[in-house]
């Protein structure tokens, strides 16, 4: 005989921890060497001057300076024009 009442099993109560993606240092702000500028999945934002890119596509600063974001239009091989965001440190 059971000593506790029958309770259903909870199967959907687990959740993954947040990844905290996005821009960490915005345009016009000062940055130090090695500081993370953008955390992203894939290269949505490209690396410009004085900026490195990690193996998980994290963009970080290589030199001290001010952060600058800009857009560049590129023509792809199939003729489509696409706007790319580029981050640089000046």
PAVEXTOR-315631 format. One line per field, with one value per residue (C-alpha): x, y, z; residue number from 1; residue in one letter. Coordinates in nm, 3 decimals, always signed. Layout:
px	[X|...]
py	[Y|...]
pz	[Z|...]
seq	[NUM|...]
type	[a|...]
//
This chain:
px	[+0.000|+0.131|+0.219|+0.188|-0.080|-0.006|+0.154|+0.229|+0.585|+0.695|+0.873|+0.881|+1.027|+1.388|+1.526|+1.864|+2.049|+2.049|+2.336|+2.356|+2.413|+2.422|+2.625|+2.825|+3.002|+2.811|+2.922|+3.113|+3.216|+3.579|+3.720|+4.027|+4.229|+4.060|+3.720|+3.421|+3.224|+2.959|+2.852|+2.665|+2.566|+2.717|+2.871|+2.574|+2.812|+3.150|+3.489|+3.654|+3.980|+4.151|+3.894|+3.935|+3.685|+3.678|+3.592|+3.239|+3.205|+3.260|+3.399|+3.661|+3.887|+4.257|+4.349|+4.230|+3.997|+3.642|+3.394|+3.238|+2.955|+2.890|+2.700|+2.848|+2.657|+2.801|+2.691|+2.677|+2.772|+2.409|+2.367|+2.173|+2.278|+2.312|+2.384|+2.649|+2.712|+3.081|+3.231|+3.572|+3.785|+3.940]
py	[+0.000|+0.343|+0.583|+0.899|+1.004|+0.953|+1.264|+1.306|+1.340|+1.683|+1.646|+2.002|+2.195|+2.206|+2.512|+2.615|+2.906|+3.238|+3.302|+3.684|+3.759|+4.102|+4.423|+4.482|+4.811|+5.058|+5.313|+5.610|+5.431|+5.372|+5.022|+4.842|+4.572|+4.234|+4.379|+4.197|+4.420|+4.178|+3.824|+3.656|+3.328|+3.334|+3.646|+3.880|+4.169|+4.159|+4.255|+4.577|+4.755|+4.682|+4.414|+4.035|+3.755|+3.447|+3.092|+3.136|+3.452|+3.684|+4.020|+4.174|+4.478|+4.454|+4.814|+5.093|+5.346|+5.439|+5.187|+5.262|+5.077|+5.124|+4.960|+4.849|+4.745|+4.447|+4.283|+3.907|+3.661|+3.616|+3.994|+4.060|+4.361|+4.300|+4.541|+4.426|+4.574|+4.623|+4.715|+4.887|+5.045|+5.384]
pz	[+0.000|-0.095|+0.185|-0.029|-0.271|-0.637|-0.789|-1.156|-1.277|-1.397|-1.729|-1.858|-1.564|-1.691|-1.869|-2.009|-1.854|-2.044|-2.287|-2.245|-2.614|-2.776|-2.785|-2.466|-2.550|-2.767|-3.028|-2.886|-2.566|-2.468|-2.469|-2.339|-2.520|-2.481|-2.387|-2.538|-2.775|-2.912|-2.823|-3.106|-3.266|-3.614|-3.768|-3.778|-3.708|-3.883|-3.737|-3.859|-3.771|-3.437|-3.360|-3.330|-3.359|-3.135|-3.231|-3.093|-3.310|-3.011|-3.123|-2.893|-2.894|-2.984|-2.894|-2.668|-2.830|-2.919|-3.059|-3.398|-3.572|-3.943|-4.227|-4.556|-4.866|-5.050|-5.371|-5.340|-5.614|-5.714|-5.762|-5.442|-5.235|-4.861|-4.575|-4.329|-3.985|-3.903|-3.564|-3.536|-3.265|-3.354]
seq	[1|2|3|4|5|6|7|8|9|10|11|12|13|14|15|16|17|18|19|20|21|22|23|24|25|26|27|28|29|30|31|32|33|34|35|36|37|38|39|40|41|42|43|44|45|46|47|48|49|50|51|52|53|54|55|56|57|58|59|60|61|62|63|64|65|66|67|68|69|70|71|72|73|74|75|76|77|78|79|80|81|82|83|84|85|86|87|88|89|90]
type	[x|x|x|x|x|x|x|x|x|x|x|x|x|x|x|x|x|x|x|x|x|x|x|x|x|x|x|x|x|x|x|x|x|x|x|x|x|x|x|x|x|x|x|x|x|x|x|x|x|x|x|x|x|x|x|x|x|x|x|x|x|x|x|x|x|x|x|x|x|x|x|x|x|x|x|x|x|x|x|x|x|x|x|x|x|x|x|x|x|x]
//
